[in-house]
Amino acid sequence: MSRGCRLEVKNISFMRDSQSARKGLMKRLFLLRHAKAQPADGGCEDFDRTLMLSGMQDAGAMARYLRKSGCRVELILCSSSARTTQTAELVLQELDSEIDYRESLYLAEPAKILAAVRGAPAHITDLMVVGHNPGLEATATLLAREPVRRKERARHEALEEKFPTCALAILDFDIGRWRDVAQGGGKLVDFVRPKDL
């Protein structure tokens, strides 16, 4: 099966990996920040903030991008807040996946996000976490290896510059079990922001 997601803005060549080449010895992690939500105000708890229209449009565009690129996600671990739930549901309109809503991922720090990732079933090859900043950005930065090539370095620099709402980082790990995910062990194969779509 061919997989696809954008390198920089237009290059999807890294997704030419066949399923058999990745089977068993490769895990792909998708880290998706929720889309733009209503601003916090005195009348609404942070947990209950919903997406703005622009956020719904960005999440829909990101979901279509994933589908058109041939990405496959077998399991989504999603913070149970309103804005992350809405973002994940828009992804599910384009991708067929199981989903697990978790209160522990609400405003989670990297240690909690890593614990959730490491606890994923070994048979899952493609895993997505839908969550919040600053934890999601810190997790992506923590897991990404030092860049080897120029394009990977450019993605790394964009990630370090800003992880905006509805941004997506995709990391590949040469491991057979999620529990073996380690700091600096992931190749940052893609970093896509709504403005790139």
C-alpha angles and dihedrals in degrees: 000000000000118000127201142190131146124271106207101331109315112014116097097163095117089067093069089097111123120231090243091056090054099037113122099344102062133059125191120206122197114197110193122182115212117262124258111301136198111280117263113260138163094269099058134052114234091241091058098049111127131207122278117232090258089052092053090050092049093048091048091050092049091049091050090048091054092049095045090048091055096244118162124203117187099182134019119200105199135185107242095232118119095248095049092044091052091047092051092047090055089052089050090057087068104028131048108230144139114248133206117192112209129188088200090069094058105117087340123182118230093265092060093044091050091048090054092048093047090050094057116117114269093232090064110095101176117044130177128197117197110197151121142286141282089029097050095049091046090050093051091049092046094050099041115098123227107283115261103186134038096254091048089049091052091052090048092051092049090050092050092047095058141331099207127192113293092015117146129210118191120198129184121208126195093222137111098215131043091226087070095062105129139187110274091009100111128088109222097226096169143009115184128180127189090252089060092060 
